């Protein structure tokens, strides 16, 4: 009789362990692909606005684990009022791309641990894509701005690097993961996220 009491709980425990393993492996298989977020404000001041759209690329390598690439596209808009050096107010527009690589692990049917490697973080801005929006009547008032594109690009890179890196690294766990068709609903520890599948599984 004692042996029966020992065997039954052990069998139940083994069954739960197998189901748990299958559930997390099932989740890891379902998230295979690239998932994109909706635009998010990461800078919103009187003089600058920056929006970011992030993508999470999950590539399984074994069971419930795999490689992770988090990338982002950033849209930058900076307003410069009239001053001694700027006769006409203008808006500077630029775009940036950022990425970080790492690994991930599904630890339950609705939980994914993200392990981005901070040392792989990069952010770049193409100075040739920096543009200005100002009154065409005052076009000749600021011709030297064309020569400042590389300086503005470098300024944006230095300013945004710590902000974007912090944004990437703070997201280390996705919980309450629920997948419906091409949408992933989850929580990143700070807010609810909705990601859309961009590549086929």
C-alpha positions in Angstrom: 0.0 0.0 0.0 2.8 2.4 0.8 4.4 1.9 -2.6 1.1 2.8 -4.3 1.0 6.1 -2.4 4.5 6.8 -3.6 4.0 5.8 -7.2 0.8 7.8 -7.9 2.2 11.2 -6.9 5.4 10.5 -8.8 3.3 9.6 -11.9 1.3 12.8 -11.6 4.5 14.9 -11.2 6.0 13.3 -14.3 2.9 13.9 -16.3 2.8 17.6 -15.3 6.5 18.0 -16.1 6.0 16.4 -19.6 3.0 18.7 -20.3 4.9 21.8 -19.1 7.8 20.9 -21.4 5.4 20.4 -24.3 3.7 23.7 -23.6 6.8 25.7 -23.6 8.2 24.0 -26.7 4.9 24.6 -28.4 5.1 28.3 -27.6 8.7 28.5 -28.9 7.6 26.9 -32.1 4.6 29.2 -32.6 6.6 32.4 -32.1 9.1 31.4 -34.8 9.4 34.4 -37.2 9.6 38.2 -37.0 7.0 40.2 -34.9 6.6 44.0 -35.2 5.3 46.4 -32.6 3.2 49.5 -33.1 4.9 52.9 -33.1 5.9 54.2 -29.7 7.0 57.6 -28.5 10.4 57.4 -26.8 11.2 61.2 -26.9 8.4 63.8 -26.8 9.6 67.3 -25.9 8.9 70.8 -27.2 12.0 70.6 -29.4 12.2 66.9 -30.4 10.0 64.0 -31.2 11.2 60.4 -31.8 9.0 57.4 -32.7 10.3 53.8 -32.7 8.9 50.6 -34.3 10.6 47.5 -32.9 10.8 44.0 -34.4 11.5 40.8 -32.5 13.0 38.0 -34.6 12.8 34.5 -33.0 14.7 31.7 -34.5 14.5 28.3 -32.6 17.7 26.4 -32.3 16.6 23.6 -29.9 13.5 22.7 -27.9 12.3 25.9 -26.3 15.3 28.0 -27.0 16.7 30.1 -29.9 18.4 33.1 -31.2 16.9 36.6 -30.8 17.3 39.8 -32.9 15.7 42.9 -31.7 15.8 45.7 -34.3 14.1 49.1 -34.6 13.4 51.9 -37.1 13.3 55.4 -35.6 11.8 58.5 -37.0 13.3 61.7 -35.7 12.0 65.3 -35.8 13.7 68.2 -34.2 12.4 71.8 -34.2 14.8 74.7 -34.2 13.3 78.1 -33.6 14.5 81.4 -35.1 17.7 82.6 -33.6 20.8 84.7 -34.4 22.2 81.9 -36.6 18.8 80.7 -37.9 16.8 83.4 -39.6 13.8 81.2 -40.3 12.5 78.4 -38.0 13.0 75.0 -39.4 12.4 71.3 -38.7 15.1 68.7 -39.1 14.1 65.2 -40.0 16.2 62.0 -39.8 15.8 58.3 -39.6 17.8 55.8 -37.6 18.1 52.0 -37.3 19.2 50.1 -34.2 19.6 46.4 -33.3 20.8 44.0 -30.6 21.2 40.3 -30.7 20.9 37.6 -28.1 18.9 34.5 -27.1 15.5 33.6 -25.8 13.9 30.8 -23.9 10.3 29.9 -23.5 9.9 28.8 -19.8 6.1 28.2 -19.8 3.1 28.1 -22.1 2.8 31.9 -21.8 6.3 33.2 -20.8 9.4 34.0 -22.8 12.7 35.1 -21.2 14.7 37.5 -23.5 18.4 37.7 -23.1 19.7 40.5 -25.4 23.5 41.0 -25.3 24.1 44.7 -24.6 27.6 44.4 -26.2 26.0 43.8 -29.6 23.9 47.0 -29.6 24.3 49.3 -32.5 22.6 52.5 -33.8 23.3 54.3 -37.0 22.0 57.3 -38.9 22.6 58.1 -42.5 23.6 61.7 -42.7 22.6 61.8 -46.4 19.0 61.1 -45.3 18.9 64.1 -43.0 16.5 66.7 -44.4 15.2 70.1 -43.5 11.7 71.6 -43.7 11.6 75.4 -43.7 10.0 78.3 -45.4 11.1 78.2 -49.1 11.1 82.0 -49.2 14.0 82.0 -46.7 15.8 79.2 -48.6 18.9 81.4 -49.0 19.0 82.4 -45.4 20.4 79.1 -44.2 22.5 77.5 -47.1 25.2 76.4 -44.6 22.8 73.9 -43.1 23.5 71.5 -45.9 27.0 71.2 -44.7 25.8 70.4 -41.2 24.1 67.1 -42.0 26.9 64.9 -40.7 27.0 66.9 -37.5 23.3 66.6 -37.0 23.5 62.8 -37.7 26.2 62.4 -35.1 24.3 64.5 -32.6 21.2 62.4 -33.0 23.3 59.2 -32.7 24.9 60.2 -29.5 21.7 61.5 -28.0 19.6 58.5 -28.9 22.1 55.7 -28.2 21.6 55.5 -24.4 17.8 56.0 -24.7 17.3 53.3 -27.3 19.7 50.9 -25.6 17.8 51.3 -22.3 14.5 50.7 -24.1 15.9 47.5 -25.6 17.5 46.1 -22.4 14.5 46.8 -20.1 12.5 44.3 -22.0 13.8 41.0 -20.6 10.6 39.0 -20.1 7.4 38.6 -22.1 4.5 37.3 -20.0 0.8 36.6 -20.6 1.8 35.6 -24.1 -1.2 34.8 -26.3 -1.2 34.2 -30.0 -4.2 34.6 -32.3 -3.6 34.2 -36.0 -0.9 36.8 -36.9 -1.0 38.7 -33.6 0.9 38.2 -30.3 -0.5 39.8 -27.2 1.8 40.0 -24.2 3.2 42.1 -21.3 6.8 43.3 -21.1 6.8 44.1 -17.4 5.9 47.7 -18.0 3.0 47.7 -20.5 0.8 45.5 -22.7 2.2 44.9 -26.2 0.6 43.8 -29.4 3.0 42.4 -32.0 2.1 41.5 -35.6 3.7 38.6 -37.5 5.8 40.0 -40.4 7.3 36.8 -41.8 5.6 33.4 -42.2 6.3 30.7 -39.7 
